[in-house]
């Protein structure tokens, strides 16, 4: 019987509101998950610099995945044994799945000759341009631009030219992922591969404590760049977006939310944890606590 749960989550448009970046509506459930020692693992297009701030706000000490699966960072003291195949970076073990940002900037510079005026990268946008495209503050936009393994691109041309642009990038060895606002140019990686790698670390490096069950994985996301992650998880929470059409994805254990953003996140995660209602009131939090103890940790 499964006795342990891992929750992998997209941030923008999922745990964080698409417009305000707030996660206030999810705080009661996040607090309960922390109490029950259920990891909530960010899997995001955001940078490590952005996560250094956001993880403090989320009160998270879990591993995290940055830049759409380009790298996984595990706190050095998180597992009793260091994960294999990692390098040590600033008190983290880092598993890297993409070439550096400079590699992708060189490729984009070559393509700018053919697609001049049809796209802007984070580098060419600069902090002011990033702020204008995202609504981020000055400080947050600077953190978003401290990229290590990828480069976001704002496409300004036609749809047909966009298809050609993406084709050229892929022919040159890039993976192109469509996020909520940007195309993300990176290596042979995605959120699904990062989830699978991190799942294996939990399965191999976490003490069994006398329990024979495997981890149950729940993934939550709202964008095209979340599809790979949703498909490899045991349970997929597809969060309704306020800005784009519902994701096209097939999964044997799927829940499509009625709510958007953190409301939808709570709705979907609660569903798979054994409660159909959204646990925003104290009485429903207590109900979900009992469900968790009964279903997973009893």
ZANU-937205 format. One line per 3 residues: their letters; for each residue x, y, z of C-alpha. Coordinates in pm, 1 decimal. Example, Ala and Ser with C-alpha at 12.3 -4.5 7.8 and 13.67 -1.06 7.14 Angstrom:
BEGIN
AS) 1230.0/-450.0/780.0 | 1367.0/-106.0/714.0
***
This chain:
BEGIN
XXX) 0.0/0.0/0.0 | 131.0/344.7/-88.9 | 230.9/530.1/227.5
XXX) 421.3/830.4/94.3 | 327.3/1120.2/-132.9 | 528.1/1361.4/-347.6
XXX) 364.8/1672.2/-497.1 | 535.2/1829.9/-798.1 | 397.8/2168.5/-893.6
XXX) 423.8/2435.5/-1156.4 | 426.5/2785.7/-1009.7 | 303.2/3066.9/-1239.4
XXX) -65.9/3014.7/-1311.1 | -81.1/2713.9/-1080.8 | 36.0/2752.9/-721.3
XXX) 85.9/3124.1/-796.2 | -190.1/3340.6/-940.7 | -126.4/3421.9/-1307.5
XXX) -175.9/3796.3/-1258.0 | -79.0/3876.3/-897.1 | 167.5/3589.6/-827.9
XXX) -6.0/3544.5/-490.7 | -42.7/3203.6/-325.8 | -246.1/3317.5/-26.2
XXX) -539.3/3087.7/-108.1 | -308.0/2785.2/-90.3 | -145.0/2869.1/244.4
XXX) -375.8/2655.5/465.4 | -317.4/2346.5/252.1 | 56.9/2414.5/223.1
XXX) 79.3/2436.5/602.6 | -101.9/2103.3/639.4 | 123.6/1933.7/384.1
XXX) 430.7/2060.3/568.1 | 286.2/1931.1/897.6 | 233.5/1589.4/735.5
XXX) 586.6/1588.9/586.1 | 452.7/1574.0/230.3 | 706.2/1743.5/0.2
XXX) 574.4/2015.5/-231.3 | 840.6/2042.1/-500.2 | 846.2/2345.9/-732.9
XXX) 896.2/2250.1/-1098.2 | 912.2/2579.4/-1279.9 | 1040.8/2791.5/-1563.9
XXX) 1176.9/3028.1/-1299.0 | 1547.0/3065.6/-1217.8 | 1740.0/2949.2/-915.2
XXX) 1774.8/3315.1/-814.1 | 1396.3/3355.8/-818.4 | 1347.4/3034.9/-621.3
XXX) 1591.3/3150.1/-352.9 | 1340.0/3422.4/-266.5 | 1018.7/3232.5/-332.6
XXX) 1119.6/2926.1/-130.2 | 1159.3/3147.9/176.1 | 811.2/3290.9/116.2
XXX) 671.8/2937.9/75.2 | 863.0/2815.5/382.7 | 1002.0/2539.1/163.4
XXX) 1320.3/2342.4/223.6 | 1250.0/2083.8/-46.7 | 1441.8/2018.7/-369.3
XXX) 1333.9/2224.9/-669.7 | 1347.2/2214.2/-1048.5 | 1437.0/2527.1/-1246.0
XXX) 1414.5/2653.5/-1602.0 | 1164.3/2392.4/-1723.5 | 1362.4/2090.2/-1610.8
XXX) 1706.7/2213.4/-1711.6 | 1842.9/2143.7/-1362.9 | 1739.9/1998.0/-1027.1
XXX) 1877.1/2141.9/-703.8 | 1877.9/1930.3/-386.9 | 1984.6/2081.1/-51.6
XXX) 2307.0/1912.3/55.9 | 2163.4/1780.3/381.9 | 1830.1/1668.0/235.2
XXX) 1912.2/1301.5/172.3 | 2138.2/1091.1/393.2 | 2338.5/996.0/82.2
XXX) 2430.5/1242.1/-195.9 | 2240.2/1184.8/-522.6 | 2451.8/1035.0/-797.2
XXX) 2568.1/1229.6/-1100.3 | 2550.7/1571.2/-935.4 | 2790.9/1858.3/-884.9
XXX) 2806.6/2069.3/-569.6 | 2685.7/2428.2/-617.1 | 2627.9/2675.8/-331.3
XXX) 2522.0/2413.2/-73.3 | 2313.2/2221.2/-325.6 | 2363.8/1906.1/-525.4
XXX) 2284.8/2000.6/-884.0 | 2178.2/1759.1/-1156.8 | 2213.4/1948.8/-1485.8
XXX) 2029.8/1841.3/-1802.7 | 2100.1/2132.6/-2038.5 | 2388.9/2326.1/-2185.2
XXX) 2449.4/2678.2/-2053.7 | 2251.1/2990.9/-2135.9 | 2542.9/3124.3/-2343.0
XXX) 2504.7/2833.1/-2583.7 | 2140.2/2920.2/-2652.5 | 2215.2/3292.0/-2680.7
XXX) 2470.6/3216.4/-2951.7 | 2212.6/3010.2/-3139.2 | 1950.4/3286.3/-3111.9
XXX) 2201.0/3543.8/-3236.1 | 2253.5/3332.7/-3548.2 | 1877.2/3306.2/-3608.0
XXX) 1821.8/3679.7/-3561.7 | 1956.4/3734.7/-3914.8 | 1666.7/3535.2/-4063.1
XXX) 1402.3/3639.9/-3806.2 | 1505.6/3999.2/-3742.0 | 1236.4/4191.7/-3555.4
XXX) 1019.7/3883.0/-3498.9 | 1137.9/3788.8/-3149.8 | 1296.3/3929.1/-2836.6
XXX) 1492.0/3727.2/-2581.4 | 1520.7/3810.3/-2212.5 | 1870.5/3936.7/-2285.3
XXX) 1754.7/4179.9/-2552.7 | 1442.4/4282.2/-2357.2 | 1644.4/4376.4/-2050.6
XXX) 1491.1/4435.8/-1709.5 | 1248.8/4704.3/-1832.3 | 1123.6/4484.5/-2114.1
XXX) 1081.8/4186.3/-1884.5 | 881.1/4403.2/-1643.6 | 656.2/4519.1/-1927.4
XXX) 590.7/4162.5/-2045.2 | 536.3/4004.5/-1705.2 | 421.2/4269.7/-1459.0
XXX) 710.6/4178.4/-1230.3 | 871.7/4433.6/-1002.5 | 1218.4/4566.0/-1080.5
XXX) 1384.7/4330.1/-831.0 | 1182.8/4029.7/-948.2 | 1259.8/4102.2/-1313.2
XXX) 1631.1/4114.1/-1235.5 | 1609.1/3775.5/-1064.0 | 1416.0/3633.2/-1360.9
XXX) 1702.3/3736.9/-1588.3 | 1969.2/3551.3/-1388.4 | 1938.0/3242.9/-1603.9
XXX) 2184.5/2957.0/-1614.2 | 2054.2/2696.9/-1860.1 | 1793.9/2850.2/-2091.7
XXX) 1661.6/3164.6/-2257.7 | 1296.5/3277.4/-2277.1 | 1181.7/3434.3/-2603.2
XXX) 887.8/3666.4/-2667.6 | 757.7/3586.9/-3015.0 | 626.9/3888.1/-3207.4
XXX) 585.4/3744.4/-3556.8 | 311.0/3543.2/-3726.7 | 207.3/3192.4/-3628.2
XXX) 343.6/3045.5/-3950.5 | 681.8/3211.2/-3898.9 | 679.6/3092.3/-3539.8
XXX) 649.7/2732.0/-3660.3 | 952.7/2784.4/-3884.7 | 1146.7/2951.3/-3601.4
XXX) 1078.1/2658.9/-3368.4 | 1173.8/2412.3/-3640.7 | 1510.2/2584.8/-3692.2
XXX) 1579.0/2581.0/-3318.1 | 1500.2/2211.0/-3291.0 | 1717.8/2129.8/-3589.6
XXX) 2002.3/2300.4/-3402.0 | 1951.0/2078.6/-3097.4 | 1728.0/2296.0/-2880.9
XXX) 1416.1/2195.7/-2694.8 | 1145.6/2461.2/-2733.5 | 877.8/2473.7/-2465.5
XXX) 571.6/2698.0/-2474.0 | 509.5/2858.3/-2136.3 | 234.5/3094.4/-2030.2
XXX) 402.2/3400.8/-2184.1 | 724.6/3289.9/-2352.7 | 892.7/3025.8/-2563.1
XXX) 1166.3/2868.3/-2351.9 | 1482.1/2764.4/-2536.9 | 1681.8/2497.3/-2357.1
XXX) 1850.1/2158.1/-2393.5 | 1721.7/1800.6/-2415.6 | 1519.9/1832.1/-2098.6
XXX) 1169.1/1888.6/-1972.7 | 977.2/1891.2/-1647.7 | 881.4/1525.6/-1686.8
XXX) 1241.8/1404.6/-1706.3 | 1328.3/1612.8/-1400.3 | 1034.9/1464.7/-1208.2
XXX) 1144.4/1112.2/-1295.6 | 1503.9/1177.5/-1188.9 | 1397.7/1329.2/-856.9
XXX) 1142.5/1053.5/-794.7 | 1421.6/798.2/-827.9 | 1627.8/985.2/-568.4
XXX) 1339.8/978.7/-321.1 | 1274.7/612.1/-389.1 | 1641.1/509.4/-354.5
XXX) 1766.3/747.7/-84.2 | 1471.1/781.4/155.4 | 1472.6/540.3/453.8
XXX) 1183.3/295.2/431.5 | 1104.6/313.5/804.6 | 959.4/-33.8/782.2
XXX) 712.3/60.6/507.7 | 713.6/-121.6/177.6 | 509.0/123.7/-28.8
XXX) 641.6/336.6/-312.8 | 588.2/706.1/-350.0 | 266.1/832.0/-506.6
XXX) 337.7/1128.4/-734.5 | 88.6/1410.3/-787.8 | 173.3/1676.8/-1047.4
XXX) -9.5/2006.7/-1096.3 | 21.4/2248.4/-1388.0 | -162.3/2470.9/-1631.9
XXX) 65.2/2521.5/-1935.2 | 199.2/2331.9/-2233.9 | 540.2/2311.3/-2066.9
XXX) 374.8/2112.5/-1785.1 | 241.0/1833.3/-2006.0 | 549.7/1610.6/-1981.7
XXX) 542.3/1637.6/-1601.8 | 169.2/1567.3/-1583.1 | 196.5/1262.7/-1807.4
XXX) 465.2/1084.6/-1604.0 | 303.9/1147.8/-1263.7 | 64.9/897.6/-1107.2
XXX) -199.1/1170.9/-1071.9 | -236.2/1478.1/-1294.0 | -399.1/1801.8/-1178.0
XXX) -474.7/2020.3/-1480.3 | -543.7/2369.2/-1349.5 | -782.0/2584.3/-1548.4
XXX) -608.6/2888.4/-1695.7 | -762.3/3235.8/-1715.0 | -564.9/3317.2/-2031.4
XXX) -546.3/3012.3/-2256.3 | -740.9/2705.8/-2366.7 | -743.4/2390.2/-2148.8
XXX) -446.8/2158.9/-2191.5 | -488.0/1868.5/-2430.2 | -364.2/1572.3/-2232.8
XXX) -473.9/1215.2/-2173.8 | -409.5/1048.7/-1838.9 | -576.3/762.7/-1655.7
XXX) -582.5/961.5/-1329.3 | -661.2/1319.2/-1426.7 | -850.8/1596.0/-1250.2
XXX) -939.7/1916.4/-1434.3 | -1013.7/2199.6/-1195.5 | -1302.9/2441.5/-1206.4
XXX) -1101.1/2709.4/-1027.9 | -790.0/2888.4/-1156.1 | -452.4/2958.5/-993.7
XXX) -403.1/2869.7/-627.3 | -778.2/2806.6/-581.8 | -755.6/2545.5/-856.1
XXX) -432.7/2408.7/-709.5 | -601.3/2348.7/-375.5 | -907.2/2200.2/-545.7
XXX) -707.3/1949.3/-750.9 | -447.3/1847.8/-493.8 | -721.3/1800.8/-232.1
XXX) -911.6/1578.7/-471.8 | -625.2/1331.4/-501.7 | -551.9/1345.1/-130.0
XXX) -902.9/1228.1/-53.4 | -1117.8/1539.1/-16.6 | -1344.7/1668.0/-290.6
XXX) -1403.6/2005.3/-128.5 | -1145.0/2283.4/-119.2 | -988.2/2292.3/229.9
XXX) -998.8/2665.0/289.5 | -1194.8/2648.9/614.5 | -1051.9/2507.1/934.2
XXX) -1311.2/2230.2/956.9 | -1223.2/2102.3/608.0 | -851.0/2121.9/687.2
XXX) -915.1/1895.7/986.0 | -1116.1/1661.7/764.5 | -829.7/1643.1/513.4
XXX) -580.3/1583.1/794.4 | -782.1/1278.0/900.9 | -805.3/1161.5/539.9
XXX) -428.4/1184.6/497.4 | -364.9/986.3/812.9 | -616.9/725.6/706.3
XXX) -519.1/696.2/339.5 | -142.6/745.7/346.6 | 12.7/787.9/687.6
X) -207.1/592.1/924.5
***
